[in-house]
Amino acid sequence: MVGGDGAARDSRVLLLQGPPSAFWGELGDGFVAAGAQLHKVNLCLGDRLYWGRRPAIAFKGRRSDWPAFIEKLIVERGITDLLYYSDRMPYHAQAAEIAQRHGVRSHAVEFGYLRPGWITLERGGMGAWSHFPNDPAIVRAAATVAPTVEEVRRYAHAFGVEAFNEVVFNLVTSFDRLVYPHYDPDRFYAPLVEYLSSFLRTARRYRQRPTVGEVTGQAADGAWPYALYALQLQSDWQIRANSPYRDQREALDCVIGSMSRHAEPAMRLIVKLHPMDTGMIDWARETAAIARRHGVSERVLFIDGGDLDRLMADAALVVVINSTVGLHALRAGRPTKALGIAVYDMPGLTEQRDLDAIWAAPSAPDPDLTQALVRLLAAAIQVRGSFYAEGGRKPAIDEIVRRVVEERVNQPGAFVTPPPRLEGARARGVLG
């Protein structure tokens, strides 16, 4: 096994919680096949189910016991690399901090920024903790050796496959008290309640179908200028840990209020629900209430559905907290404002002015810088593949194993220390 400097390296890999699919177990097999020593910690019954009969260490203590447990494990086993899914989950965030103190490389694995058909593999963390450069000059220079990204979409999977695995994982984990009595997933909602609420969303969506068609049709026909605001999932760690908002209602109020005061009277705001929202909050009602409070009910249009690419194509402005929709908007050449911490938020790409100042004349992204960003993302912290599409697991696993054991994660030239967004996040109150 060869490291990034050409020297042999003894890789000792520790896997924590992974995505609810066969991917994590097969990733473990991939490390073993590459000659790495593999260690795995199971935190709950869901972990145990998807890990199968492979050897693992069960952590059954309280959250307060976790730091001492994981530090002892890292030191005694001589761990060189830590991998986990869901970057800011408390177990993972604490483990990454401890790993850093001991010189262990930690790697966050998530859905890809360039999705569909991509997986994120980022050393050191994501969001405010990301080491990916946010200086356009560094991005341009590093991207010169990165290949052009093929635009062909691969490894698509049906939404039902992902949803089914999420349900199985969480329903199995609901019986944790029998085996893992102190597991604390720190979920925003109880899984059973969240799943039941999805039936409410289905009913609301059916009622709103004519509205979606009418709004998207008028937008495409140029009936009025419009901005697009993409809602995220309320439970998303990117909202909870990488934005100044603990509740999306705050962000929605900020955007609608700003539009009401500073956009031209003809401007409309289309608020689009996240496709995986489970309906715990009636966002149509919340949006309408906020619009009424700001006196712009007729100018704020809420939709559940619609073609996102079609909506972005003619949007005067796209506003997000830190959703990957923002990256898609940049690639479509649309002026974009990120309200939270996002890997793509940098001068020359996203609007850096306050939201109030940009409604009249938002700035479009630099197309050359956009292409440089996409090339560097793909080469350094993105991997082609899928957690759920069977044909996409093996190529992703092969590449993840190769990058980790060869110390090529965040390469070429995409690892800046300290994390370049951390100070700005603290200044904005994102980190509490």
C-alpha positions as CSV (number, residue, x, y, z in Angstrom):
1,M,0.0,0.0,0.0
2,V,1.5,3.3,-1.1
3,G,0.9,6.8,0.5
4,G,0.7,10.1,-1.3
5,D,4.5,10.6,-1.1
6,G,5.2,7.2,-2.6
7,A,6.1,5.6,0.8
8,A,4.4,2.5,2.1
9,R,1.7,3.3,4.6
10,D,0.0,1.2,7.2
11,S,-3.6,2.3,6.9
12,R,-5.8,1.6,9.9
13,V,-9.3,2.7,9.1
14,L,-12.1,3.3,11.6
15,L,-15.7,3.6,10.2
16,L,-18.4,5.2,12.3
17,Q,-22.1,5.5,11.2
18,G,-22.7,5.2,7.4
19,P,-25.7,5.8,5.1
20,P,-28.6,3.3,5.5
21,S,-27.6,1.1,2.5
22,A,-25.3,-1.8,1.6
23,F,-22.7,0.9,0.7
24,W,-21.0,1.1,4.1
25,G,-20.4,-2.6,4.6
26,E,-19.1,-2.9,1.0
27,L,-16.8,0.1,1.7
28,G,-15.4,-1.8,4.7
29,D,-14.8,-4.8,2.4
30,G,-13.0,-2.5,0.0
31,F,-10.6,-1.3,2.6
32,V,-9.9,-4.8,3.7
33,A,-9.2,-5.9,0.1
34,A,-6.8,-3.0,-0.2
35,G,-4.8,-4.3,2.8
36,A,-6.0,-1.8,5.4
37,Q,-6.8,-2.8,8.9
38,L,-10.5,-2.1,9.4
39,H,-12.3,-1.2,12.6
40,K,-16.0,-0.4,12.9
41,V,-18.2,1.1,15.7
42,N,-21.9,0.4,15.8
43,L,-24.0,2.9,17.6
44,C,-27.5,1.5,17.1
45,L,-29.5,-1.4,15.7
46,G,-29.7,0.3,12.3
47,D,-25.9,0.3,12.1
48,R,-25.8,-3.4,13.1
49,L,-28.4,-4.3,10.5
50,Y,-26.6,-2.7,7.6
51,W,-23.2,-3.8,8.7
52,G,-24.3,-7.4,8.8
53,R,-22.0,-10.1,10.3
54,R,-18.8,-8.2,9.8
55,P,-16.8,-7.7,13.0
56,A,-17.7,-4.5,14.9
57,I,-17.4,-2.8,18.3
58,A,-20.7,-2.0,20.0
59,F,-20.8,1.3,21.8
60,K,-23.7,1.1,24.4
61,G,-22.7,3.9,26.7
62,R,-24.2,7.4,27.1
63,R,-23.3,10.3,24.9
64,S,-21.2,11.7,27.8
65,D,-19.1,8.5,27.7
66,W,-18.4,8.8,23.9
67,P,-15.4,11.2,23.8
68,A,-13.3,9.0,26.2
69,F,-14.4,5.8,24.5
70,I,-13.5,7.0,21.0
71,E,-10.2,8.6,22.0
72,K,-9.2,5.4,23.7
73,L,-10.1,3.4,20.6
74,I,-8.2,5.8,18.3
75,V,-5.1,5.6,20.4
76,E,-5.0,1.9,21.2
77,R,-5.8,0.8,17.6
78,G,-3.4,3.3,16.1
79,I,-6.1,4.6,13.8
80,T,-4.8,6.6,10.8
81,D,-8.2,7.4,9.0
82,L,-11.7,8.0,10.3
83,L,-14.7,8.0,8.0
84,Y,-18.3,8.8,8.8
85,Y,-21.6,9.9,7.2
86,S,-23.5,13.0,8.4
87,D,-20.7,15.4,9.3
88,R,-22.2,17.3,12.2
89,M,-24.0,14.5,14.0
90,P,-22.7,14.9,17.5
91,Y,-20.9,11.5,17.7
92,H,-19.1,12.3,14.5
93,A,-18.3,15.9,15.3
94,Q,-16.7,14.9,18.6
95,A,-14.8,12.0,17.0
96,A,-13.4,14.2,14.3
97,E,-12.2,16.8,16.8
98,I,-10.5,14.1,18.9
99,A,-9.0,12.5,15.7
100,Q,-7.5,15.9,14.7
101,R,-5.8,16.2,18.1
102,H,-4.1,12.9,17.5
103,G,-3.0,13.6,13.9
104,V,-5.7,11.2,12.5
105,R,-7.2,12.2,9.2
106,S,-11.0,12.4,9.4
107,H,-13.2,12.1,6.3
108,A,-16.8,13.2,5.9
109,V,-18.9,11.2,3.4
110,E,-22.1,12.6,2.2
111,F,-24.4,13.0,-0.9
112,G,-22.5,14.8,-3.6
113,Y,-22.4,18.5,-4.2
114,L,-22.6,17.7,-7.9
115,R,-25.5,15.3,-7.5
116,P,-27.1,13.2,-8.8
117,G,-24.5,10.5,-9.3
118,W,-21.8,11.9,-7.0
119,I,-20.7,11.3,-3.4
120,T,-18.8,13.8,-1.3
121,L,-15.5,12.7,0.3
122,E,-14.0,15.6,2.2
123,R,-11.2,15.7,4.6
124,G,-11.6,17.5,7.9
125,G,-15.3,18.3,7.6
126,M,-17.9,20.2,5.6
127,G,-19.6,23.6,5.7
128,A,-17.8,25.9,8.2
129,W,-15.3,23.1,8.9
130,S,-14.5,22.5,5.2
131,H,-10.9,22.9,4.2
132,F,-11.8,23.4,0.5
133,P,-10.5,26.8,-0.6
134,N,-12.8,29.8,-0.8
135,D,-10.3,32.1,-2.4
136,P,-11.0,32.4,-6.2
137,A,-7.3,32.7,-7.0
138,I,-6.5,29.4,-5.2
139,V,-9.5,27.7,-6.9
140,R,-8.4,28.8,-10.3
141,A,-4.8,27.8,-9.8
142,A,-5.7,24.3,-8.4
143,A,-8.2,23.7,-11.1
144,T,-5.7,24.1,-13.9
145,V,-4.6,20.4,-13.4
146,A,-8.2,19.1,-12.9
147,P,-9.9,17.5,-15.8
148,T,-13.1,18.7,-17.4
149,V,-16.2,17.2,-15.9
150,E,-18.4,15.1,-18.1
151,E,-22.0,16.3,-17.9
152,V,-23.4,12.8,-18.4
153,R,-25.7,11.9,-15.5
154,R,-25.0,8.4,-14.1
155,Y,-26.1,6.1,-11.3
156,A,-29.6,7.5,-10.8
157,H,-31.7,5.7,-8.2
158,A,-35.4,5.8,-7.5
159,F,-36.5,8.0,-4.7
160,G,-38.4,5.1,-3.2
161,V,-35.2,3.1,-2.7
162,E,-33.6,5.8,-0.6
163,A,-36.8,6.4,1.3
164,F,-37.3,2.7,2.0
165,N,-33.8,2.3,3.4
166,E,-34.2,5.4,5.6
167,V,-37.5,4.0,7.0
168,V,-36.0,0.6,7.7
169,F,-33.0,2.1,9.4
170,N,-35.0,4.3,11.7
171,L,-37.8,1.8,12.5
172,V,-35.2,-0.8,13.5
173,T,-33.4,1.8,15.5
174,S,-36.6,2.6,17.4
175,F,-36.1,-0.7,19.2
176,D,-32.6,0.4,20.5
177,R,-33.7,0.5,24.1
178,L,-33.3,-3.3,24.0
179,V,-29.7,-3.4,22.9
180,Y,-28.3,0.2,22.7
181,P,-30.2,1.8,25.6
182,H,-28.4,5.2,25.5
183,Y,-28.2,5.8,21.7
184,D,-29.0,9.5,21.1
185,P,-29.4,10.3,17.3
186,D,-30.2,13.9,18.1
187,R,-32.9,13.9,15.4
188,F,-35.0,17.0,14.9
189,Y,-38.2,14.9,14.8
190,A,-39.2,11.4,16.0
191,P,-39.0,9.1,12.9
192,L,-42.4,7.5,13.3
193,V,-44.2,10.9,13.6
194,E,-42.2,12.2,10.6
195,Y,-43.2,9.3,8.4
196,L,-46.8,9.5,9.3
197,S,-46.8,13.2,8.5
198,S,-45.7,12.4,4.9
199,F,-49.3,11.4,4.2
200,L,-50.3,15.0,5.0
201,R,-47.8,16.3,2.5
202,T,-49.1,13.9,-0.1
203,A,-52.7,15.3,0.4
204,R,-51.5,18.9,0.3
205,R,-49.4,18.2,-2.9
206,Y,-52.4,16.7,-4.7
207,R,-54.5,19.8,-3.9
208,Q,-51.8,22.1,-5.1
209,R,-51.0,20.4,-8.4
210,P,-52.9,23.0,-10.5
211,T,-51.1,25.8,-8.8
212,V,-47.7,24.3,-9.6
213,G,-48.5,24.1,-13.3
214,E,-49.9,27.6,-13.4
215,V,-46.9,29.2,-11.6
216,T,-44.2,27.4,-13.6
217,G,-46.0,28.1,-16.8
218,Q,-46.3,31.8,-16.0
219,A,-42.7,31.9,-15.0
220,A,-41.6,30.3,-18.2
221,D,-43.7,32.6,-20.3
222,G,-42.1,35.7,-18.7
223,A,-45.3,37.0,-17.1
224,W,-43.3,38.8,-14.4
225,P,-39.7,38.9,-13.2
226,Y,-39.1,36.5,-10.3
227,A,-36.7,35.3,-7.7
228,L,-36.5,31.6,-6.6
229,Y,-36.1,30.6,-3.0
230,A,-35.4,26.9,-2.4
231,L,-36.4,25.5,1.0
232,Q,-34.2,22.9,2.6
233,L,-35.1,20.2,5.1
234,Q,-35.8,21.6,8.6
235,S,-33.9,18.6,10.1
236,D,-30.9,19.0,7.9
237,W,-27.6,19.4,9.7
238,Q,-26.6,22.0,7.1
239,I,-29.4,24.2,8.6
240,R,-28.7,23.3,12.2
241,A,-24.9,23.6,12.2
242,N,-24.0,25.7,9.1
243,S,-26.4,28.6,9.1
244,P,-27.4,31.5,11.3
245,Y,-31.0,30.1,11.4
246,R,-32.2,27.4,13.7
247,D,-35.6,27.5,12.1
248,Q,-36.3,28.0,8.4
249,R,-39.1,30.3,9.3
250,E,-36.5,32.9,10.3
251,A,-34.8,32.6,6.9
252,L,-38.1,32.7,5.0
253,D,-39.1,35.9,7.0
254,C,-35.7,37.4,6.1
255,V,-36.1,36.7,2.4
256,I,-39.8,37.8,2.1
257,G,-39.2,40.9,4.2
258,S,-36.2,41.9,2.1
259,M,-38.1,41.4,-1.1
260,S,-41.1,43.4,0.2
261,R,-38.9,46.4,1.0
262,H,-36.3,46.4,-1.8
263,A,-37.5,44.6,-4.9
264,E,-39.4,46.3,-7.7
265,P,-43.2,45.9,-7.3
266,A,-43.5,43.6,-10.3
267,M,-41.0,41.1,-8.8
268,R,-42.4,37.8,-7.6
269,L,-40.8,35.3,-5.2
270,I,-41.4,31.6,-5.9
271,V,-40.8,29.5,-2.8
272,K,-40.2,25.9,-3.7
273,L,-40.6,23.1,-1.2
274,H,-37.8,20.5,-0.8
275,P,-38.7,17.3,-2.7
276,M,-38.0,15.1,0.4
277,D,-39.9,17.3,2.9
278,T,-42.1,15.0,5.0
279,G,-44.8,17.6,5.8
280,M,-44.1,18.1,9.5
281,I,-44.5,21.8,8.9
282,D,-47.1,23.2,6.5
283,W,-44.7,25.4,4.6
284,A,-47.5,26.7,2.3
285,R,-49.4,28.0,5.3
286,E,-46.2,29.4,6.9
287,T,-45.2,31.1,3.7
288,A,-48.6,32.7,3.3
289,A,-48.6,34.0,6.8
290,I,-45.2,35.6,6.5
291,A,-46.1,37.1,3.1
292,R,-49.3,38.6,4.7
293,R,-47.3,40.1,7.5
294,H,-45.1,41.9,5.0
295,G,-48.0,42.9,2.8
296,V,-46.9,41.0,-0.3
297,S,-49.3,38.0,-0.4
298,E,-50.0,38.5,-4.1
299,R,-46.3,38.5,-4.9
300,V,-45.2,35.4,-3.0
301,L,-46.0,32.1,-4.8
302,F,-45.5,28.7,-3.0
303,I,-45.1,25.5,-5.0
304,D,-44.6,21.8,-4.1
305,G,-43.1,20.3,-7.3
306,G,-42.2,21.7,-10.6
307,D,-39.1,21.5,-12.8
308,L,-36.3,23.1,-10.9
309,D,-34.0,23.5,-13.9
310,R,-36.8,25.2,-15.8
311,L,-37.5,27.5,-12.9
312,M,-33.9,28.4,-12.5
313,A,-33.4,29.1,-16.2
314,D,-35.1,32.5,-16.1
315,A,-34.9,33.4,-12.4
316,A,-33.5,36.9,-11.8
317,L,-32.1,35.7,-8.5
318,V,-31.8,32.3,-6.7
319,V,-31.7,32.5,-2.9
320,V,-30.7,29.5,-0.7
321,I,-29.3,28.9,2.8
322,N,-26.6,26.5,1.7
323,S,-28.4,24.0,-0.5
324,T,-26.8,22.3,-3.5
325,V,-29.5,24.2,-5.5
326,G,-27.1,27.1,-5.2
327,L,-24.4,25.3,-7.0
328,H,-26.8,24.2,-9.7
329,A,-27.9,27.9,-10.1
330,L,-24.3,29.0,-10.5
331,R,-23.8,26.4,-13.2
332,A,-26.9,27.7,-14.9
333,G,-25.4,31.2,-14.8
334,R,-28.0,32.6,-12.4
335,P,-27.2,35.3,-9.8
336,T,-27.2,33.4,-6.5
337,K,-27.2,34.5,-2.8
338,A,-26.2,32.0,-0.1
339,L,-27.5,33.0,3.4
340,G,-25.5,30.3,5.3
341,I,-22.1,28.6,5.0
342,A,-21.7,26.9,1.6
343,V,-18.6,25.5,-0.2
344,Y,-19.5,27.5,-3.3
345,D,-20.0,30.8,-1.5
346,M,-17.1,33.0,-2.7
347,P,-16.4,36.3,-4.5
348,G,-17.0,36.1,-8.2
349,L,-19.6,33.3,-7.8
350,T,-22.3,34.2,-5.3
351,E,-23.5,37.6,-4.3
352,Q,-21.4,38.9,-1.4
353,R,-23.5,42.0,-0.7
354,D,-26.3,42.0,1.8
355,L,-29.6,40.6,0.5
356,D,-31.3,44.0,0.7
357,A,-28.7,45.5,-1.7
358,I,-29.0,43.0,-4.5
359,W,-32.7,42.9,-5.6
360,A,-32.3,45.8,-8.1
361,A,-29.3,44.5,-10.0
362,P,-28.0,41.1,-8.8
363,S,-24.6,40.0,-10.2
364,A,-24.2,36.9,-12.3
365,P,-21.4,34.4,-11.5
366,D,-18.2,34.4,-13.5
367,P,-18.5,31.5,-15.9
368,D,-14.8,30.7,-15.9
369,L,-14.6,30.6,-12.2
370,T,-17.8,28.5,-12.0
371,Q,-16.1,25.9,-14.4
372,A,-12.9,26.0,-12.3
373,L,-14.9,25.4,-9.1
374,V,-16.8,22.4,-10.7
375,R,-13.5,20.9,-12.0
376,L,-11.8,21.2,-8.6
377,L,-14.8,19.9,-6.7
378,A,-15.0,16.9,-8.9
379,A,-11.3,16.1,-8.8
380,A,-10.7,16.8,-5.1
381,I,-13.8,16.1,-2.9
382,Q,-16.4,14.5,-5.2
383,V,-16.5,10.8,-6.3
384,R,-18.6,9.4,-9.1
385,G,-21.1,6.9,-7.7
386,S,-24.1,6.3,-5.5
387,F,-25.1,5.0,-2.1
388,Y,-28.2,3.3,-3.5
389,A,-27.8,2.5,-7.2
390,E,-26.1,-0.9,-7.4
391,G,-24.0,-0.1,-10.4
392,G,-22.7,3.1,-8.7
393,R,-21.5,1.5,-5.4
394,K,-18.4,-0.3,-6.6
395,P,-16.8,2.6,-8.6
396,A,-17.4,4.9,-5.7
397,I,-16.0,2.5,-3.2
398,D,-12.9,1.8,-5.3
399,E,-12.2,5.5,-5.6
400,I,-12.8,6.3,-2.0
401,V,-10.5,3.5,-0.8
402,R,-7.8,4.6,-3.3
403,R,-8.0,8.3,-2.3
404,V,-7.9,7.5,1.5
405,V,-5.1,5.0,1.5
406,E,-3.0,7.1,-1.0
407,E,-3.7,10.3,1.1
408,R,-5.3,12.0,-2.0
409,V,-8.5,13.3,-0.4
410,N,-8.8,17.1,-1.2
411,Q,-6.1,16.8,-3.8
412,P,-5.0,18.5,-6.0
413,G,-4.5,21.6,-4.0
414,A,-7.9,21.8,-2.3
415,F,-6.9,21.5,1.4
416,V,-6.5,24.9,3.2
417,T,-5.8,25.1,6.9
418,P,-7.2,26.4,9.1
419,P,-10.7,25.9,7.6
420,P,-11.1,29.1,5.6
421,R,-14.8,29.6,6.4
422,L,-14.6,29.1,10.1
423,E,-13.7,32.6,11.2
424,G,-16.5,34.1,9.0
425,A,-19.0,31.6,10.4
426,R,-18.1,32.6,14.0
427,A,-18.4,36.3,13.1
428,R,-21.9,35.6,11.7
429,G,-23.0,33.7,14.8
430,V,-23.3,30.4,12.9
431,L,-21.3,28.5,15.5
432,G,-23.3,29.8,18.5
